[in-house]
Amino acid sequence: MHEEQLLEHISLNPKVMVGKPVIQGTRLTVEHVLGLLARGATVPGILQEYEGLEEEDIQACLLFAARALEGTSFMPLMGEPA
C-alpha cells in the first residue's frame, strides 16, 4: 500500500477527540496506538483488543508519526541530571 493511501486511514477533525489524529471511523488516537506499541504491545495484540482495526491502521499511525517528525530538530540534553 502506498504511503498516501495509508495516511487516508488517519483523520483529523476538531469535533473528534479534540482534533487529535485518530484512526478513521474510530475515536482511537494515533497517540494511544503509539503508546501501546512503546509499552510493548504487539500488532496482533492490538488487533485482537480493538475489533475492527486492521494492520494498515497501525502502519498508518507509525507513518503519521514519522511524517510529523520530519524536519524537526532536536537538541542534545546538556550534561547529566543532578
N, C-alpha and C positions, 0 to 999 in steps of 0.2 A: 504494500500500500504506500502511495506517495505521501510525503510529509504534509502537503496541503490537505489531502484527504483525511489524514489522521487528525489534523487540527480542527476539522469540522466536528469532531467529537466533543470539543470544548466550547462552552457557551459562556458569554458574559452578558448579564442582564442586571441592571441596578435593582430590579424588583425580586431577584432570586439571590438569597444568601448575601445580601447587602452588596451585590455586584462582584463578589469573588468569582473567579473562574470555576465553573462546575462541569461535570460530565453531562453532556447534552441530555435533556429529558429527566435529569435527576437533581437532587439537592446535595450531591456528593461532591465536595470541593476537591480541586487539584491538590490543595494544601494537605487535606486529610489523607488522600491516597499516598502522597509523597511521605507523609509522616508514618503511615503504616509500613511502607517499604523501608524507611530509615530505621524503624524499630525491629526489623527482621521478618516482617510478614512476607509471604511468598505470593507470587501472582496467582497460583492455583488456590491458595488460601483465601485471598481477597475475592476471587471469583466465586468461591463457594459461599463466602459470608454475604456477599452483595449480589443476590439473584438478579439476573438480567444484564449484569456487566459482561463485557467482552474483553478479551486480551488487548484488543486495539484501543479500548478506552484507557487502559493503564499505560500503554505505549504513548498515547496522546498526552497524558499527564506528564510523562517524562519529557517528551518533545516540547511541550508548552513551557516547562520549567527551563529547559536548555535554551530555548529561544528568548525567554525573559531575561536570562543572564548574559546574553550576547552583548558585547560592548560595555559590560560592567567592569569597572576596575576595582581591585581590592588592594588595600594597603596591608603590608605585613604587620602583625602585632609587635609592638615595641617592648622588648625585654620580657622577662618572666614576671608574673604577678607576685606581689609581696605576700 
